[in-house]
Amino acid sequence: MRDEIIRPQLNALGRVALMRWLEKDPSLPPGTRKDYGLGGLLVLHDLEGWQGKKTMSWGGTPDLSWVSEHAWVVVVVVVGQAGC
């Protein structure tokens, strides 16, 4: 089940559209290969000193975000409150 959640879901056209949409995303280094899994954005290769292959992340309102690092089996959840 865990492997299915982090399996890339986009076809080639979808990946191109995602890369264009996120090309100026400040949270990842330029050129990061990305896809989308069942639970969020996937990093498709290791980023030295950053994130590992198949790291999944999601963020939304109100100030919620989480990251799951597949290789280390680490999950980080951040919850904040706007205006504090």
Biotite code that builds the C-alpha atoms (Angstrom):
import biotite.structure as struc

atoms = struc.array([
    struc.Atom([0.000, 0.000, 0.000], chain_id="A", res_id=1, res_name="MET", atom_name="CA", element="C"),
    struc.Atom([2.771, 2.459, 0.912], chain_id="A", res_id=2, res_name="ARG", atom_name="CA", element="C"),
    struc.Atom([4.487, 1.900, -2.440], chain_id="A", res_id=3, res_name="ASP", atom_name="CA", element="C"),
    struc.Atom([1.257, 2.623, -4.308], chain_id="A", res_id=4, res_name="GLU", atom_name="CA", element="C"),
    struc.Atom([0.822, 5.958, -2.511], chain_id="A", res_id=5, res_name="ILE", atom_name="CA", element="C"),
    struc.Atom([4.248, 7.153, -3.676], chain_id="A", res_id=6, res_name="ILE", atom_name="CA", element="C"),
    struc.Atom([4.000, 5.764, -7.225], chain_id="A", res_id=7, res_name="ARG", atom_name="CA", element="C"),
    struc.Atom([4.150, 8.616, -9.777], chain_id="A", res_id=8, res_name="PRO", atom_name="CA", element="C"),
    struc.Atom([0.667, 9.171, -11.216], chain_id="A", res_id=9, res_name="GLN", atom_name="CA", element="C"),
    struc.Atom([1.204, 11.644, -14.068], chain_id="A", res_id=10, res_name="LEU", atom_name="CA", element="C"),
    struc.Atom([1.758, 10.833, -17.725], chain_id="A", res_id=11, res_name="ASN", atom_name="CA", element="C"),
    struc.Atom([4.477, 12.638, -19.717], chain_id="A", res_id=12, res_name="ALA", atom_name="CA", element="C"),
    struc.Atom([2.214, 15.583, -20.613], chain_id="A", res_id=13, res_name="LEU", atom_name="CA", element="C"),
    struc.Atom([1.115, 15.959, -17.000], chain_id="A", res_id=14, res_name="GLY", atom_name="CA", element="C"),
    struc.Atom([4.732, 15.953, -15.774], chain_id="A", res_id=15, res_name="ARG", atom_name="CA", element="C"),
    struc.Atom([5.670, 18.683, -18.272], chain_id="A", res_id=16, res_name="VAL", atom_name="CA", element="C"),
    struc.Atom([2.718, 20.803, -17.131], chain_id="A", res_id=17, res_name="ALA", atom_name="CA", element="C"),
    struc.Atom([3.627, 20.275, -13.459], chain_id="A", res_id=18, res_name="LEU", atom_name="CA", element="C"),
    struc.Atom([7.281, 21.185, -14.056], chain_id="A", res_id=19, res_name="MET", atom_name="CA", element="C"),
    struc.Atom([6.248, 24.404, -15.851], chain_id="A", res_id=20, res_name="ARG", atom_name="CA", element="C"),
    struc.Atom([3.766, 25.296, -13.129], chain_id="A", res_id=21, res_name="TRP", atom_name="CA", element="C"),
    struc.Atom([6.341, 24.744, -10.359], chain_id="A", res_id=22, res_name="LEU", atom_name="CA", element="C"),
    struc.Atom([9.490, 25.954, -12.157], chain_id="A", res_id=23, res_name="GLU", atom_name="CA", element="C"),
    struc.Atom([9.727, 29.020, -9.886], chain_id="A", res_id=24, res_name="LYS", atom_name="CA", element="C"),
    struc.Atom([8.855, 27.134, -6.695], chain_id="A", res_id=25, res_name="ASP", atom_name="CA", element="C"),
    struc.Atom([11.320, 28.460, -4.098], chain_id="A", res_id=26, res_name="PRO", atom_name="CA", element="C"),
    struc.Atom([11.022, 25.394, -1.877], chain_id="A", res_id=27, res_name="SER", atom_name="CA", element="C"),
    struc.Atom([13.005, 23.109, -4.246], chain_id="A", res_id=28, res_name="LEU", atom_name="CA", element="C"),
    struc.Atom([16.253, 23.633, -6.179], chain_id="A", res_id=29, res_name="PRO", atom_name="CA", element="C"),
    struc.Atom([15.885, 24.519, -9.903], chain_id="A", res_id=30, res_name="PRO", atom_name="CA", element="C"),
    struc.Atom([15.753, 21.455, -12.140], chain_id="A", res_id=31, res_name="GLY", atom_name="CA", element="C"),
    struc.Atom([14.203, 19.193, -9.496], chain_id="A", res_id=32, res_name="THR", atom_name="CA", element="C"),
    struc.Atom([12.295, 16.394, -11.241], chain_id="A", res_id=33, res_name="ARG", atom_name="CA", element="C"),
    struc.Atom([8.790, 16.193, -9.797], chain_id="A", res_id=34, res_name="LYS", atom_name="CA", element="C"),
    struc.Atom([5.625, 14.139, -10.205], chain_id="A", res_id=35, res_name="ASP", atom_name="CA", element="C"),
    struc.Atom([2.437, 13.729, -8.233], chain_id="A", res_id=36, res_name="TYR", atom_name="CA", element="C"),
    struc.Atom([1.507, 10.728, -6.090], chain_id="A", res_id=37, res_name="GLY", atom_name="CA", element="C"),
    struc.Atom([-1.802, 9.885, -4.480], chain_id="A", res_id=38, res_name="LEU", atom_name="CA", element="C"),
    struc.Atom([-0.968, 12.037, -1.464], chain_id="A", res_id=39, res_name="GLY", atom_name="CA", element="C"),
    struc.Atom([1.028, 14.966, -2.825], chain_id="A", res_id=40, res_name="GLY", atom_name="CA", element="C"),
    struc.Atom([4.035, 16.247, -4.730], chain_id="A", res_id=41, res_name="LEU", atom_name="CA", element="C"),
    struc.Atom([6.849, 13.717, -5.290], chain_id="A", res_id=42, res_name="LEU", atom_name="CA", element="C"),
    struc.Atom([10.557, 14.411, -5.715], chain_id="A", res_id=43, res_name="VAL", atom_name="CA", element="C"),
    struc.Atom([11.818, 11.841, -8.258], chain_id="A", res_id=44, res_name="LEU", atom_name="CA", element="C"),
    struc.Atom([15.541, 11.882, -7.427], chain_id="A", res_id=45, res_name="HIS", atom_name="CA", element="C"),
    struc.Atom([17.826, 12.405, -4.446], chain_id="A", res_id=46, res_name="ASP", atom_name="CA", element="C"),
    struc.Atom([18.690, 16.018, -3.673], chain_id="A", res_id=47, res_name="LEU", atom_name="CA", element="C"),
    struc.Atom([21.944, 16.057, -1.725], chain_id="A", res_id=48, res_name="GLU", atom_name="CA", element="C"),
    struc.Atom([21.502, 17.774, 1.622], chain_id="A", res_id=49, res_name="GLY", atom_name="CA", element="C"),
    struc.Atom([17.833, 18.299, 0.874], chain_id="A", res_id=50, res_name="TRP", atom_name="CA", element="C"),
    struc.Atom([15.330, 15.511, 0.223], chain_id="A", res_id=51, res_name="GLN", atom_name="CA", element="C"),
    struc.Atom([15.565, 11.909, -0.855], chain_id="A", res_id=52, res_name="GLY", atom_name="CA", element="C"),
    struc.Atom([14.012, 10.166, -3.839], chain_id="A", res_id=53, res_name="LYS", atom_name="CA", element="C"),
    struc.Atom([10.252, 9.668, -3.445], chain_id="A", res_id=54, res_name="LYS", atom_name="CA", element="C"),
    struc.Atom([9.868, 12.316, -0.749], chain_id="A", res_id=55, res_name="THR", atom_name="CA", element="C"),
    struc.Atom([6.229, 13.400, -0.797], chain_id="A", res_id=56, res_name="MET", atom_name="CA", element="C"),
    struc.Atom([4.981, 16.756, 0.425], chain_id="A", res_id=57, res_name="SER", atom_name="CA", element="C"),
    struc.Atom([1.714, 18.622, 0.619], chain_id="A", res_id=58, res_name="TRP", atom_name="CA", element="C"),
    struc.Atom([0.734, 22.072, 1.818], chain_id="A", res_id=59, res_name="GLY", atom_name="CA", element="C"),
    struc.Atom([-2.467, 24.004, 2.025], chain_id="A", res_id=60, res_name="GLY", atom_name="CA", element="C"),
    struc.Atom([-4.569, 26.390, 4.019], chain_id="A", res_id=61, res_name="THR", atom_name="CA", element="C"),
    struc.Atom([-4.833, 27.144, 6.870], chain_id="A", res_id=62, res_name="PRO", atom_name="CA", element="C"),
    struc.Atom([-1.033, 26.904, 7.204], chain_id="A", res_id=63, res_name="ASP", atom_name="CA", element="C"),
    struc.Atom([-0.874, 23.112, 7.103], chain_id="A", res_id=64, res_name="LEU", atom_name="CA", element="C"),
    struc.Atom([1.949, 21.140, 5.529], chain_id="A", res_id=65, res_name="SER", atom_name="CA", element="C"),
    struc.Atom([3.509, 17.720, 5.783], chain_id="A", res_id=66, res_name="TRP", atom_name="CA", element="C"),
    struc.Atom([6.489, 15.861, 4.351], chain_id="A", res_id=67, res_name="VAL", atom_name="CA", element="C"),
    struc.Atom([7.042, 12.108, 4.182], chain_id="A", res_id=68, res_name="SER", atom_name="CA", element="C"),
    struc.Atom([10.592, 10.882, 3.495], chain_id="A", res_id=69, res_name="GLU", atom_name="CA", element="C"),
    struc.Atom([10.230, 7.389, 1.986], chain_id="A", res_id=70, res_name="HIS", atom_name="CA", element="C"),
    struc.Atom([13.778, 6.080, 2.488], chain_id="A", res_id=71, res_name="ALA", atom_name="CA", element="C"),
    struc.Atom([14.052, 7.147, 6.131], chain_id="A", res_id=72, res_name="TRP", atom_name="CA", element="C"),
    struc.Atom([10.390, 6.477, 6.974], chain_id="A", res_id=73, res_name="VAL", atom_name="CA", element="C"),
    struc.Atom([10.104, 9.967, 8.473], chain_id="A", res_id=74, res_name="VAL", atom_name="CA", element="C"),
    struc.Atom([6.937, 12.067, 8.509], chain_id="A", res_id=75, res_name="VAL", atom_name="CA", element="C"),
    struc.Atom([6.896, 15.747, 9.542], chain_id="A", res_id=76, res_name="VAL", atom_name="CA", element="C"),
    struc.Atom([3.627, 17.613, 10.096], chain_id="A", res_id=77, res_name="VAL", atom_name="CA", element="C"),
    struc.Atom([3.586, 21.394, 10.577], chain_id="A", res_id=78, res_name="VAL", atom_name="CA", element="C"),
    struc.Atom([0.462, 23.208, 11.689], chain_id="A", res_id=79, res_name="VAL", atom_name="CA", element="C"),
    struc.Atom([0.415, 26.967, 12.176], chain_id="A", res_id=80, res_name="GLY", atom_name="CA", element="C"),
    struc.Atom([-2.057, 29.727, 12.697], chain_id="A", res_id=81, res_name="GLN", atom_name="CA", element="C"),
    struc.Atom([-2.101, 32.726, 10.371], chain_id="A", res_id=82, res_name="ALA", atom_name="CA", element="C"),
    struc.Atom([-1.451, 36.059, 12.011], chain_id="A", res_id=83, res_name="GLY", atom_name="CA", element="C"),
    struc.Atom([0.519, 34.736, 14.988], chain_id="A", res_id=84, res_name="CYS", atom_name="CA", element="C"),
])
